[in-house]
């Protein structure tokens, strides 16, 4: 459990850089991604590198336990920790699949229109699942309902029919890095701009759309 693991990232110029994490730091990254995904109303950026590293780490831990002495108390403790990590990992992946099923037309449209410099919110496997889910939905609607309707009603716009993620919903967050001049409420005819500073360690209840970029950058943690 003392070895270090490598994550490949992207710097601001698009070049790949290597981030070295200890197993404890890797699990912390997974738990942060899990909490953010659980409480964010939209599908967040895919953390496939973290998922792959956690799976590799679990395999490595399993191999070490096979070589350990039977009856050793440490074996039971490590196995409990492995089950906890598997639960977090499975919950994270299930949460993402549920969002894909709920918002698939909007997620695929966002993926289609994003630039090459923008990170994808879907892993390759999730992208294939979303496309297949959309195709199956369209086929089902056509066979069950649309073909029995008048010709002018035999098409359905899934982008208009399926609700979008509610980015105006409120979320709880903990500030990890101090932020200044955060625009909480834009100026309207009835009120002026409302700007606040977020102090490190403080907790807030804020409209998600306001702090979505801070969630993506890791400056705040949803709770």
N, C-alpha and C positions, 0 to 999 in steps of 0.2 A: 504493500500500500504506500510505500515511500517513493516509488518511481514517479517520473514526470511524464506528462503527455503533451503532444503538440497539436495545436489548433491552427488551421490556415485561415487567415483573415484578409481583409482588403483595406489598404490605406486610402487616403483621400485622392491619390492619383491613379487608383485602380490597380496598383502593384500589390502582389500578395506578400503578406508578412506573417511571420510565425509567432504564435503566442504560446509560451510554455506554461502549463498549469500542473499543479500537483493534483492527485486524485481528490483531495478535499475541496480544492478550488473548482475542479470540474463538476463535482456534485452540487456545489453552491451555485454555479452557473445554470445547471439543470433546474434546480429549485426556483431560481429567479425567473427563468423562462416559463416554467410551469405556472407560477403565481400570476405572472403578467398575462399569459394566455388564458388562464382561468377567469380573470376579472376584466379583461379588455373586451369591448363589444365587437371588435373586428378581428379578423385573422391577422396575426402579426408575422413578422419576417421569420422564415424557416430557420431553425437552429439545427440543421441536419448534421453539421460537424460535431456539435456537442452530443447529439443522439448517438452517432457512430462511435465516438470516443467512449461514451458511457457503456455501450454494449460491449466494446472491446475490454473495458475495465472489468465488467461483470464476468466475462469469460475468463479473464486472467485470475480474478478472485476465486472463481469456481475451481480452476485448475490447482490453485494453491491449497484450497480446502481438501481436495482429493489426496494431496500429499501429507496433510497434517495428521497428527496422531488422533486416533479415535478416543472420544471421551474428554478431549481437551476443552475446557470452558471457552477458550478463545474461538473455537470453531463455531459454537452455538451463537456467540455474540456476533461474529462476522456474518454468519448465515442470516441472522435477523436483520443486520444492516443491508445485506444484499436484497432481501425481500422488500425492505423499505424503499430502496433505490428503484427496484423493479416496479413497485406501485406508483411512484412518482413518474417514472418514464412512461408507463402504460397510460396513466391518467393524462399526461401531457399530450400523447399521441391521440388518445380518444377525444380529447377536447378539440383538437385541431380538425379531426375528421367530422365531428358534429357541426363545426362551423362551416366546413366545406359543403356538407350536405344542406345546410340551412341557407347559405348565401352563394351557392356555386355559380350562378350567372354573373354576379358582380365580381367575384374573385377571378373568374376566367377573363372577364372584360378588362379588369385592372392589369392582369398579367399580360394581356395582348397589347395594351397601350403603354406599358412601362418602357422606359429607355434602358439601354444596355448598362448604364451606370447605376441604375437603381437596383437594390437587392430584391430578389424574388421572395414573395411570401409563400411560395410553394416549393417543396422538394420535388425532384423528378417523379418520385412515386406518387406524391400527392397530386401533381399535375395530371398524371395519367388517370388517377382515380377520379378527379374532378371532371375530366373530359368524358370518361366512360359513364359517370353518374348523369351528366347532362344528356348524353346520347340516349341512355336508357329512359330518362324522364320524358324526353321528347317522343320516343317510340311508344311508351306507355300511354301518354296523353293522346297520341294520334290513334292508336288501336282501340282505346277504351271510349274516347269521347269525340275527338275532333272529326273523325271520318263519318260520324253520324250527324254532323251539323251541316248547315248550308255552306256552300263553297266559300262565301265571303267571311265565314267565321272559322275556317279550318286552319288558321294560323294563330299561334300564340306567341307574344313577346315575353319571354321569360324575364328579361331585364325589368320590365314593367310589372310583371305578375308576382315576382318573388321580392319580398321586402328587403330593403338595404339594412346593413348594420346601423344601429342607432348610435351615432357618434356624439349625440347631445346628451346621452345618459351620463350620470354622475358616478365617479369612482373614488375609492379611498386610495391614498398613496402615501409612501414614506420617501422623504427627500434624501438622496444619497450624495448629491453634489449641490452646493448652493447655487441658486438661480436668481437673477435679478430682472426686474421689469417684465414680469410675466403678465401678458394681457389676458385677464380673466373674462371680462365682458367688453365686447367692442362697442364703440360709440353709436348711439341711436338717437332718434329725435327726443326720446324721453330721458336718456341718461348719458353721462359722459363716460369716457374710457375708465375702466377700473383695472389698475395695474398693481401687482403685489410682488414682493420678494419671497422666495422660498428658502428658508434656512435649513442647513444640513441637519438631518435627524428629525425635523418637524413632520407632522402628519396633517393631511388635508383631505377635504371632500370637494372635488372640483369636476367640472364638466370635462369628459374625456377628450373631446376635440381640442380643448385648450392645451392639454399636456401630452398629446399623442407623440409629438416629436421628441419629448423628453423621455418617454417610455422607450422609444426606438433607440435613443442614444445611451440609455442606461443611467441617466441622471436621476430618475425617480423609479421607485419600485411599487407596483400595485399590490395592495394588501386586502 
